Amino acid sequence: MMDVMAPRERLRDRPGFLAFWTAATVSAFGTYVTTFAVQVVVVVTLEEGATEVGLVSSARWLPYLLVGVLVGVLVDRSRRRGLLIGADLGRAVLLTSIPVLAVTGQLSIGLLMAVMAAFGLLSLVHDAASQSLVPRLVPPRLLTRANARLDQSDAVAQTSGPALAGALVSLLTAPLAVLVDAVSYLASGLLLLRVRIEEPPSRPRWSRGIAGEAAEGLRWIYGHRMLRPLALSTHVWFLSSAAAGAVLPPFALRTLGLSPFGFGLALAVCGVGGLLGALVATRLGMRYGAGRVVIGARATTAVAWALIAVSTDQWSGWLLFGVGQFVFGLSMGAENANEMGYWQAVTPDRLQGRMNATRRSINRAMIVVGAPVGGVLGDAFGFRLVLGIAALGFLLSAVGLGATGFRRIRLPAAPS
């Protein structure tokens, strides 16, 4: 009976997931507006350089480094939907403070870093709870497809978000554009109230102690034969991405001479690639295996950043910059659903929170280190050099993972 029923199961038959997907889509649009607008605030409004871009980025991800493992324990001990709602509403309040500070003339790099650090703490809680809730909303064989749907929405948001952000920045100024994201988080929190799911009750007492439960999450990731090389490769990926991301805004706005709107359009092209990659992610995983898709996508990411590094301030150079952004989005869209599906499929429910928070925390620790270092090196030795080094880092991430047994990984097939 189970085998007969399984092929008829679809994501549309999971109403809890559909409501969750809608909320994630709404907040994703605002997130891309804020990511873009905050970078413009640093470079244009506050007239700072790549070093300050890196410092603000580092502040956003610092909570992942400091308390990420502990948040994983919290998520595994709590009802995950409630954490998501609280994090969304809290982020809406925090982002509202940025335009308020700007209007009153109080906005500075220090205050912006403080706001982004608090924002990062709530994002840490939200991300760990969100990725840990998906396996409770859909069965294992639908995980890759569910993550692909989320990636598709994120890609659409990435496609239109930067362009929308560029227009909003031009019309309203960058600080006021952040209000759009504040509204999106408020809407997302309200939508999550509609998610109906039976969750185990919260367990406020620590039966084994916080340190013991946190250590169990670490052992699961770095003691697992396949998760360990995947995690290490991903850390290298994030270190490279952080360095590249710190110099990308001043490289685009100053070296290439793009306007904020033009920069937004270029980032939107990345979203188009991400959407296409997400649309074929499940099919690629079924045909070639999740392991080969992840490795191939990381090698493609290296190519993308190499193209960006050699772009110039002419029309042909701007076109090359856009192609690099498109290829980067394509690689991420194809990779993420397969990688995330594997993490979720092999991890027991009782460890989902710790797995997600721990790996994300160490990945973000790479940003805390890589973003300011990339910014300082970019200001001192040139943005192109940092972009080239980052491309090499992405390539090493792919080669290192390809040398392990992860290349043979396949996920359970989803019903057609």
Long-range contacts (C-beta under 8 A, 24 or more apart in sequence): 6-141, 6-415, 7-415, 7-416, 8-415, 9-139, 9-142, 9-415, 10-415, 11-138, 11-142, 11-145, 11-146, 11-149, 14-137, 14-138, 14-142, 15-196, 16-137, 16-195, 16-196, 16-197, 17-134, 17-137, 17-138, 17-146, 19-191, 19-192, 19-194, 19-195, 19-196, 20-133, 20-134, 20-137, 20-192, 20-195, 21-149, 21-150, 21-153, 22-191, 23-84, 23-88, 23-187, 23-188, 23-189, 23-191, 23-192, 23-195, 24-130, 24-150, 24-153, 24-154, 24-188, 25-153, 25-154, 25-156, 25-157, 26-184, 26-187, 26-188, 26-191, 27-88, 27-184, 27-185, 27-187, 27-188, 28-153, 28-154, 28-157, 28-158, 28-161, 29-157, 29-160, 29-161, 29-164, 29-184, 30-161, 30-180, 30-181, 30-182, 30-183, 30-184, 30-185, 31-157, 31-161, 31-181, 31-184, 32-157, 32-158, 32-161, 32-162, 32-165, 32-267, 32-271, 33-161, 33-162, 33-164, 33-165, 33-168, 33-177, 33-178, 33-180, 33-181, 33-184, 34-95, 34-165, 34-177, 34-178, 34-180, 34-181, 36-161, 36-162, 36-165, 36-166, 36-169, 36-263, 36-264, 36-267, 37-165, 37-168, 37-169, 37-174, 37-175, 37-177, 37-178, 37-181, 38-98, 38-112, 38-116, 38-174, 38-178, 39-249, 40-165, 40-169, 40-174, 40-249, 40-260, 41-98, 41-102, 41-107, 41-112, 41-174, 41-175, 41-178, 42-109, 42-112, 42-249, 43-249, 43-250, 43-253, 43-254, 44-174, 44-253, 44-260, 45-102, 45-107, 45-173, 45-174, 45-175, 46-107, 46-108, 46-109, 46-112, 48-109, 49-250, 49-375, 49-379, 50-246, 50-247, 50-249, 50-250, 50-374, 50-375, 50-376, 50-378, 50-379, 50-383, 51-372, 51-375, 51-376, 51-379, 52-109, 52-375, 53-246, 53-247, 53-249, 53-250, 53-371, 53-375, 54-242, 54-246, 54-371, 54-372, 54-373, 54-374, 54-375, 54-376, 55-109, 55-113, 55-371, 55-372, 55-375, 56-109, 56-112, 56-113, 56-116, 57-242, 57-245, 57-246, 57-367, 57-371, 58-367, 58-368, 58-369, 58-371, 58-372, 59-112, 59-113, 59-114, 59-116, 59-117, 59-120, 60-116, 60-117, 60-119, 60-120, 60-123, 60-367, 61-120, 61-364, 61-365, 61-367, 61-368, 61-371, 62-117, 62-120, 62-368, 63-117, 63-120, 63-121, 63-124, 64-120, 64-124, 64-360, 64-361, 64-362, 64-363, 64-364, 64-365, 64-367, 64-368, 65-361, 65-362, 65-364, 65-365, 65-368, 67-121, 67-124, 67-361, 68-124, 68-128, 68-357, 68-358, 68-360, 68-361, 68-362, 68-364, 68-365, 69-214, 69-217, 69-218, 69-354, 69-357, 69-358, 69-361, 70-210, 70-214, 71-124, 71-125, 71-128, 71-353, 71-357, 71-361, 72-128, 72-214, 72-217, 72-353, 72-354, 72-355, 72-356, 72-357, 72-358, 72-361, 73-206, 73-210, 73-213, 73-214, 73-217, 73-353, 73-354, 74-125, 74-353, 75-125, 75-128, 75-129, 75-132, 75-352, 75-353, 75-354, 75-356, 75-357, 76-132, 76-213, 76-350, 76-351, 76-352, 76-353, 76-354, 77-202, 77-203, 77-204, 77-206, 77-353, 78-129, 78-202, 79-199, 79-200, 79-201, 79-202, 80-129, 80-130, 80-132, 80-133, 80-136, 80-199, 80-353, 81-129, 81-133, 81-192, 81-195, 81-197, 81-199, 83-125, 83-126, 83-129, 84-126, 84-129, 84-130, 84-133, 84-189, 84-192, 85-189, 85-192, 85-193, 86-125, 86-189, 87-122, 87-123, 87-125, 87-126, 87-129, 88-126, 88-185, 88-186, 88-188, 88-189, 88-192, 89-185, 89-186, 89-189, 90-122, 91-119, 91-122, 91-123, 91-126, 91-182, 91-185, 92-182, 92-183, 92-185, 92-186, 92-189, 93-182, 94-118, 94-119, 94-122, 95-119, 95-178, 95-179, 95-181, 95-182, 95-185, 96-179, 96-182, 98-175, 98-178, 99-175, 99-176, 99-178, 99-179, 101-175, 102-173, 102-175, 102-176, 103-175, 107-175, 120-364, 124-357, 124-360, 124-361, 124-364, 127-356, 127-357, 127-360, 128-353, 128-356, 128-357, 128-360, 129-353, 131-340, 131-343, 131-344, 131-352, 131-356, 132-352, 132-353, 132-355, 132-356, 133-197, 134-344, 135-344, 135-347, 135-349, 135-352, 136-197, 136-199, 136-349, 137-197, 140-344, 140-345, 140-412, 141-412, 141-413, 141-414, 141-415, 142-414, 142-415, 143-340, 143-341, 143-344, 143-345, 143-411, 144-281, 144-282, 144-285, 144-290, 144-337, 144-338, 144-341, 144-411, 144-414, 145-282, 145-337, 145-414, 147-281, 147-336, 147-337, 147-340, 147-341, 147-344, 148-278, 148-279, 148-281, 148-282, 148-337, 150-337, 151-274, 151-277, 151-278, 151-281, 151-333, 151-336, 151-337, 152-275, 152-278, 152-279, 152-333, 154-274, 154-278, 155-271, 155-272, 155-273, 155-274, 155-275, 155-276, 155-277, 155-278, 155-329, 155-333, 156-271, 156-275, 157-271, 158-267, 158-268, 158-270, 158-271, 158-274, 158-275, 158-329, 159-268, 159-269, 159-270, 159-271, 159-272, 159-274, 159-275, 160-268, 160-271, 161-268, 161-271, 162-263, 162-264, 162-265, 162-266, 162-267, 162-268, 162-270, 162-271, 163-261, 163-264, 163-265, 163-267, 163-268, 164-264, 165-264, 166-259, 166-260, 166-261, 166-262, 166-263, 166-264, 166-265, 167-261, 167-264, 169-260, 169-261, 169-264, 170-260, 170-261, 174-260, 213-354, 214-354, 214-358, 216-351, 216-354, 217-351, 217-354, 217-355, 217-357, 217-358, 218-358, 220-347, 220-351, 220-354, 220-355, 221-355, 221-358, 221-359, 224-346, 225-405, 226-342, 226-346, 226-404, 226-405, 226-406, 226-409, 227-343, 227-346, 229-400, 229-401, 229-404, 229-406, 230-294, 230-339, 230-342, 230-343, 230-401, 230-406, 231-359, 231-362, 232-400, 233-298, 233-397, 233-398, 233-400, 233-401, 234-339, 234-359, 234-363, 234-397, 235-362, 235-363, 235-366, 236-366, 236-393, 236-396, 236-397, 236-400, 237-298, 237-301, 237-393, 237-394, 237-397, 238-363, 238-364, 238-366, 238-367, 238-370, 239-366, 239-367, 239-369, 239-370, 239-393, 240-305, 240-370, 240-389, 240-390, 240-391, 240-392, 240-393, 240-394, 240-397, 241-367, 241-370, 241-390, 241-394, 242-366, 242-367, 242-368, 242-369, 242-370, 242-371, 242-374, 243-370, 243-371, 243-373, 243-374, 243-377, 243-386, 243-389, 243-390, 243-393, 244-305, 244-308, 244-374, 244-386, 244-387, 244-390, 244-391, 245-367, 245-371, 245-374, 246-370, 246-371, 246-372, 246-374, 246-375, 246-378, 246-386, 247-374, 247-375, 247-378, 247-383, 247-386, 247-387, 248-308, 248-387, 250-378, 250-383, 251-378, 251-383, 251-384, 251-387, 252-321, 255-313, 255-383, 255-384, 256-311, 256-312, 256-313, 256-317, 256-318, 256-321, 257-313, 258-318, 262-318, 266-318, 266-321, 266-322, 266-325, 267-325, 269-322, 269-325, 269-326, 269-329, 270-325, 270-326, 270-328, 270-329, 271-329, 272-326, 272-329, 273-325, 273-326, 273-327, 273-328, 273-329, 273-330, 273-331, 273-332, 273-333, 274-329, 274-330, 274-332, 274-333, 275-329, 275-333, 276-329, 276-330, 276-333, 277-329, 277-330, 277-331, 277-332, 277-333, 277-334, 277-335, 278-333, 278-334, 278-336, 278-337, 279-333, 280-334, 281-333, 281-334, 281-335, 281-336, 281-337, 281-338, 282-337, 282-414, 284-334, 284-338, 285-337, 285-338, 285-341, 285-410, 285-411, 286-413, 286-414, 289-407, 289-408, 289-409, 289-410, 290-338, 290-339, 290-341, 290-342, 290-409, 290-410, 290-411, 291-406, 291-407, 291-408, 291-409, 291-410, 292-407, 293-334, 293-335, 293-338, 294-335, 294-338, 294-339, 294-401, 294-406, 295-398, 295-401, 295-402, 295-406, 295-407, 296-334, 296-398, 297-331, 297-332, 297-334, 297-335, 298-331, 298-335, 298-394, 298-397, 298-398, 298-401, 299-394, 299-395, 299-398, 299-399, 300-327, 300-330, 300-331, 301-328, 301-331, 301-332, 301-394, 301-398, 302-391, 302-392, 302-394, 302-395, 302-398, 303-327, 303-391, 304-328, 304-331, 305-387, 305-390, 305-391, 305-394, 306-388, 306-391, 308-387, 309-384, 309-387, 309-388, 309-391, 310-384, 338-411, 341-411, 342-409, 342-411, 345-411, 345-412
